[in-house]
Amino acid sequence: MFKGRAASFASTVLSFAMAPGLHASPGDAADEKDRPPIIDEFFLTETVHPQEKGEFQSTVRVIAAKNDDEGDTNVALIGLEYGITDSFQIEANWVAWSQLKAAEDDESDRSGSGDMEVGIKYAFDENAKTGVRVAVGFDVTVPLGDVNKDLGDGFWVYEPFLAVSKNFSGSTNLTLNLSYGFLDRDEYPDDIDEAEPEVDEIEVNVGLVHAFAPAWRGTLELNLETNEQSGKGDETVAYLAPGFIYKGTPGVEIGLGVPIGLTDDSSDWGVIGMLSIEF
């Protein structure tokens, strides 16, 4: 999604993306199920912890990506999560606004709303001895973006995922995501040569977070998405994304991340501003 075209950038953010104070360590006698996560949201990696029963969480991400070859991209992404139970949540993410600023001597700027992703997530209880927690889920991308403006690729995407987290000494967490996206074309652009290939995608995300002060967290993420596994695709995007998150107010997170492109298909670099509120 941090690729040159607005549609690709937005779809990558959607796919990457789908508690105040320091917390007790896994060995403490306190109930592990009730311990809040170190953070509620990474910038690009899916967290394991769901929302509590009856609790909403709204997250806004504003993203700017630089790409000297294909043009810069700006995206505003709105997410909403709701806890059905303490272990099961429903969620939705929508590209509310996306803009592709054309490279020099290229096409005119394009802007508008993009695709929407809806999904579910179920998290098993954390293992009190190991500090490991596992979640499974399923996301569906609804192709709402205009394919002729590069605001969408015109695919339904059906994506099961697995998320695993490991807590270390209460203040550090490592999270791993694995997902596979099955693509089903809904619409071609008017210029058929501009159509993206209908090739399934694999995504791997790793997120590390450390609470280095009562209200501050440092994050580091490695994110990879590719369609080359079948031999039919030709695109791999990867980012290394350091960031900081401030949790000075209960239920509120404010963060700033800087994804750095690692492949030719990735954008050169970007900035992500994030605001997350529970209510």
N, C-alpha and C positions, 0 to 999 in steps of 0.2 A: 504493500500500500504506500510505501514511501518511494514508489517509482515515479517516473516522469509524468505519466498521464494521470489526470484527476481521478478517473475511475479506479485505476490500479492502486493509487495511493490510498483512496478511501477504503477499498476492499481490504487492503493490508491492515489498515488501522482497525477495521471491524474485526478481522480475524485474529489479530494480535490482542486485541483487546477484549474479548468478550467477556484504632482504640488508643486512646491517649495513654501515655505513661509507659514505663517498663513493666514487663509481665513476669509472672511466676515461671520457674523452670519446670521441665517435664517431670522431674522427680518430686516436686512438692506434693503435699497431701491434698491440695485443693483440686476440685473436680476439673479434669482437663477439658471436658466438654464446655465448661462455662468460661474458660480463659479466652479473652478477646485476642484477635490477631494483632501482630505488631503493626501492620497496615491493613487497610481495607482494600486498596487498589494499587497495583503496579501501573506503570505507564503503558506497557504493551503486553504484559504477561497476565494470564488468567490466575486469580488467586483461588485457593482451595475453599476458604471459609465462605459459607452462604450467609445471607441475611437471617436474623432471628425471626421467629414467627411474628407476623403482623408488622414487621419493620420495613420501611422503604429506604432505598438509597438512590440518590440522583447524582450522576457524575457528568461533568462537562469537561471535554478536552478540546483545546484550541491548538492546532498544529500547523507549523510552517516548515516546509521542506525545500531545500535548495538543490537544484539540478541544472548545471550549466549547459548540458547537452539538450535536454528535452523541455526545459521550462520549470519554473518554481510552482509549488502547489500549496494552497492554504485550505485547511479543513476545520470545521466545527462539528464535533461529535457529541451527541447527547445520549446518555445511558440511564436506564431506570431498572432497579431490581426490587423484588418483593419476596419476603420470606413466607411461604405457605406453612412450613413447620421450621423448627430450628435446624433441620438438615436439608430441606428441599426449598429451592427458590425458582422463580420465573424471572426472566430478564429480557430487555429489549435495548438495542442500540441503533441509532439513526444518524446518518450523515446529513445533518440539518442544512449544511452549506459547504460547498466545495468549489474551489476556484483554481483553474490552471492558467498561470501566466505564461504565455507562449515565449519560446526562446526567440532570439533575434532572427528576423526575416522568416518567422514561422507564422502559423495561423493566429487569428485574433484570440483574445482572452475568452475563456468560457467559464460560466459559473452557474450554480443552482444546487438544489438538494440531490441527494444520492440514495443509495440502497439502505435497507433496514435489515437488521438481524434480530431474530427472536430465538429464545432458547430456554432450556431448563438445566438445573444442576442439582445433583444429590451428593452430599458429603457424608462419609462414614465418620464415626467418632474417632478422635485422635487416640492413638495408642499411648497409654500413660508411661510405659517403660521406654519406648523408642522415640517418642515425640513425632511420630509419622502420622500424617492424615492423608486420606485418599478421597478424591471426588471424581465422579463421572458425569457427563452431560451430553447434550445434543443441541446444536444450533442450526437454524435455517436462515439463509440469506434470501430476502425477497427483493427481486430486481426492480427497483423503482426509479433509478437514475436514468437520464436520457443517454442512450448509447451513441447518439449522433453528436453529442457534446462531450463525449468521453467522461460523463458523470456516472456511468455504470457500464458493466461489461455485458449485461443482458443474460446473466445466468442465475438460476436457482442453485444454491449451494447447500448440500446436506452434510453436516459436519459433526460426527461423534468425536468426543475428546476425553482424555484422561489427564487429571492433575494430581500431582503428589507433592506434599510439602514435608519438610523436616525441620523441627525447631531445635536450636542449639542454645542451651543455657538461658533460654527465655528472652534474649535480646537479639538473636540472629535467626533468620529463617531462609531456607533454600527451597525454591519451588520449581518443579518441572512440569511442562505441558507437552502433550503429544496429541495431534489431531490429524484427521484425514478428511479432506473435502471432496465430495462427489458432485461434479458439475452437471447441470442439465440446462441446455440453452433454451431461453425463452424468446429472445429477439436478436436479430442481426441488425447491424447498422446499415444505412443506405448504401454506403460503400463497402461491399462485401470483403474487399481486401483488407479493410481495417478491423475486421472481426478478430477477437482473441480466440485462440484455439480451445476447443472443448476438451481439456485435459485435467484430470484430477490433481489435487494438490496435497502435499504433506507439509505440516507445520510443526516446528519444535521451538519451544521457548524455555529459557532458564532465567529465573529471577532470584537475586540475592538481596536481602534487606538487613540492615543492622541499625538498632536503636543506640546511637552514640550519645544521646542526651535525653532527658525526660520528654521533650517535645519534638525532637529532631530525629529523622531517619535518613540514612544514606542507602541508595539503591544502585544496583548494577544488573543490567539485563542483556542477554544474548538471544537474538530472535532470528529465526530462519524460516523461510517459506519457499518451496520449490515445486515445480511441475515436471522436473526432468527425470523423475524416478521411473517413468514408463518408457522412456526413450522417445516420446512424442513431443514433450514440452521442451522449451528452450529458455526458461527464465528461473533464476534463483535470486531472491533478495535476502539480505542478512544485515543486521544492525547490532552494534554494541552501544548500549544506552545507559550511561551514568545519570544519576539524578538525586534530588533531595526532596523530602516530604516533611511538612510542618504539621504537627498535631497538637497545637496549643489549646484548642477548644474541643471538648468532648463531642464526638460525632462529626467533626469537620476535618478534612484533609486538604492542604494546599501544596501543590508540588510543581517542580520544574525539572524536565528531563531533556537530554541532548542525544538523540540517536545519531550515530555515525555510520554511514554506509560502508559495507565491507566487500561488496561485489559490484561489477559493472552495471547490473540491472537495478541496483539500489540508488536512491537519491544520495547526493554527496553528504549532506548532513541536515539536521533539522532541530527544531525546538518544540517541546510539548509543554503547555501550561495546563494544569489539572486542578479542578475544584470538585470535591466529593462531600456530600452532606447526607447524613442519616436523619430520618424523622419518622 
